[in-house]
């Protein structure tokens, strides 16, 4: 798993990784308000990269059809570490 995450990180250019930092300063409020299709926001409440309380509830509130599925104790890489839990939830949302 660690080797795969390293591989993913190395697949991006140094410039792209550098520019990502500046995107954290952007205000995406207007963009989120324009999205009208149903959106499932899946987020672990123990994410140390994108802290839950400071980002997720506000983002979901800005979506016209946002649905939040929070996962207690799950980390940032939860789609890899907890795929067995997340995949059925994602499939159920797609089918709904």
C-alpha positions, -999 to +999 in steps of 0.1 A: +000+000+000+028+024+009+047+016-023+015+022-043+010+056-027+046+065-034+041+054-070+011+077-073+030+106-058+059+101-082+036+099-112+029+137-109+053+164-120+073+184-094+056+215-108+021+200-103+029+190-067+043+225-060+012+243-075-012+221-054-002+241-023-016+273-039-049+256-046-054+253-008-058+291-007-085+292-033-122+299-024-143+273-042-176+286-028-190+298-061-180+266-079-197+244-053-229+264-056-231+258-093-231+220-090-267+207-092-262+170-097-263+147-067-229+145-050-218+120-023-191+134-001-173+106+017-149+117+044-131+102+074-133+122+106-097+113+114-083+127+082-050+145+091-046+159+056-080+176+051-095+180+086-132+171+087-146+200+108-128+228+089-138+218+054-164+190+050-197+203+065-194+237+048-186+221+014-217+198+017-239+227+027-229+246-005-239+218-028-275+219-040-278+181-037-249+172-014-250+141+008-225+135+035-213+101+046-188+105+075-167+076+087-156+077+123-119+070+127-111+067+090-080+084+076-073+104+045-064+073+025-096+056+035-105+045-001-074+022+001-075+012+037-112+007+040-124-001+005-146-030+019-167-004+038-167+024+013-174+005-020-209-007-009-218+028+002-206+043-031-225+017-051-257+023-031-254+060-038-249+054-075-279+031-077-302+055-058 
